[in-house]
Amino acid sequence: MTFSFKAFLPAVALALGLGSAAIAQETAEAALPPVSYMAIGPADAKVTIVEYASFTCPHCASFHAAVFKDLKKDYIDTGKVRFEFREVYFDRYGLWAAMMARCGGEVRYFGIVDILYTTQQEWAATDDAVAVVDSLKRIGRTAGMEDATLDACMTDGAMAEALVAQYQENATRDGVEGTPTLLINGEKHSNMSYADLKAIIDPLLAE
């Protein structure tokens, strides 16, 4: 579950037509920036759900389509549940997608996540790194970002290193071995149907 983020930046830099040497130098000199957790729902909700997921994971896309949309409508939007999304990086495309999504800030983040999952087969199902970067930038532009902003975000070596470090620390601590993995009030669960998820949430809300 570990990889070197440094091996991925030259590829995205090449796809963007930028120089990887400058990026490597900037990364070496930069202190790691803080990495925020992306969450929606009230901080004081009785139930907190943490999802560990990869943007290139088909099971995660299925969970997003079949379970998350109802979870959001019935529990998150109604203030009963707080939901936190923690990115898992199994490959370079997943890392690039996360860097693009975070580039839009907290306001745009979950909308971009929705686009990434609903269009996963369009942007992730290729070995062409240039095509992947182009597709991710199109998604970013759809969310209102400019190319210069996207280029800066997607080649930010210090942020890439910070994201990977946080992911590896969290995944090790929480015993994440596959995606999606859910922590419901701290208790670990694997992928499940919406009915099974409701059967766990409702008793916790009733306590």
Sequence and secondary structure as in RCSB ss.txt:
>XXXX:A:sequence
MTFSFKAFLPAVALALGLGSAAIAQETAEAALPPVSYMAIGPADAKVTIVEYASFTCPHCASFHAAVFKDLKKDY
IDTGKVRFEFREVYFDRYGLWAAMMARCGGEVRYFGIVDILYTTQQEWAATDDAVAVVDSLKRIGRTAGMEDATL
DACMTDGAMAEALVAQYQENATRDGVEGTPTLLINGEKHSNMSYADLKAIIDPLLAE
>XXXX:A:secstr
    GGGTHHHHHHHHT  HHHHHHHHHHS       EEES TT SEEEEEEE TT HHHHHHIIIIIHHHIIII
ITTTSEEEEEEE  SSHHHHHHHHHHHHTHHHHHHHHHHHHHHTHHHHTS S HHHHHHHHHHHHHHTT  HHHH
HHHHT HHHHHHHHHHHHHHHHHHT  SSSEEEETTEEE S  HHHHHHHHHHHHH 
